[in-house]
Amino acid sequence: MGIMKDDVMGQMSYEYGWVRNYSIPFFGESVDVQLVVPCDEGDEIEEAQRAAFLHFDANKSLYMQQTQEAIFNHYLEVCEEYRERLGGQFADKMAPIVTEEIQLKPLIKPTQVIIQQSFSSNQRVVGVLFDCSWEPELGLAVKFVNSDLDEVGPQDIVL
């Protein structure tokens, strides 16, 4: 496991990509997650990844507010489907009916911010990953491309 100090990303260790602890705002609290910068061992971090991180870091309150709103809207769309799948005894615990964003807080936990590779497209791709009660196997992700909300769905939209 290597360690590097990047002028933009800070000190990171290599674990199938460069990683370090990072704090993001979430429902009015500071939450520690893992910052992940994917790349092959020995490869450099892309300039597009640095640009994506700098923009996300400078605007993370706005990004996370958009993330919370997007998750709430997504949940309202999929909640009934998950409730039917889960059945009576699990539906209220794992996919309860909600009417306000804050009610999602106990159901989701942010785990990672991923600064994806651009593969020479120079797109800034940032994903925020969550564990969530209604989809424990696939999790949840919110994907931003060039600062715009792109997609909400299972974690594989970012991974």
HULINMO-V363497 format. One record per pair of residues at least 24 apart in sequence whose ideal C-beta (glycine too) atoms are under 7 Angstrom apart, sorted by the first residue. I is the first residue (numbers start at 0). GAP is how many residues later the second one is. D is the distance in Angstrom with one decimal. If there is no record, write none. Layout:
i,gap,d
I,GAP,D
I,GAP,D
This chain:
i,gap,d
5,39,6.1
7,42,4.4
7,45,6.3
7,46,6.2
8,28,6.2
8,36,6.5
8,44,6.2
11,25,6.9
13,27,6.1
17,27,6.5
21,91,5.9
23,36,5.6
23,40,5.6
23,86,6.3
23,89,6.4
24,35,6.6
24,36,5.4
24,39,5.1
25,38,6.0
25,84,5.5
26,41,6.8
26,75,6.3
26,78,4.7
30,79,5.5
32,77,5.1
32,78,5.8
32,79,5.6
32,80,5.8
33,77,6.7
33,78,4.7
34,78,5.3
35,76,5.3
35,78,4.7
36,78,4.9
37,76,6.7
37,78,6.4
37,79,5.8
38,78,6.4
45,71,5.9
45,72,5.8
47,70,3.7
47,74,4.9
47,75,6.6
47,76,6.1
48,66,4.8
48,68,6.5
50,73,5.6
51,63,5.1
51,72,3.5
51,73,6.4
51,74,5.3
52,62,4.9
54,69,6.1
54,92,6.1
55,70,4.9
62,81,6.6
65,83,5.6
66,61,5.4
66,75,4.6
67,33,5.5
68,32,6.8
69,72,5.5
69,79,5.7
69,82,4.9
70,33,6.3
70,37,6.6
70,69,6.9
70,71,6.5
70,81,6.4
71,29,4.4
71,32,6.0
73,78,4.2
74,29,6.2
81,52,4.4
93,39,4.5
93,40,5.3
94,38,7.0
94,39,4.2
106,25,6.0
106,26,4.4
106,27,7.0
107,24,4.6
107,32,6.5
113,44,5.5
115,42,6.7
126,31,3.0
128,26,5.3
128,29,6.4
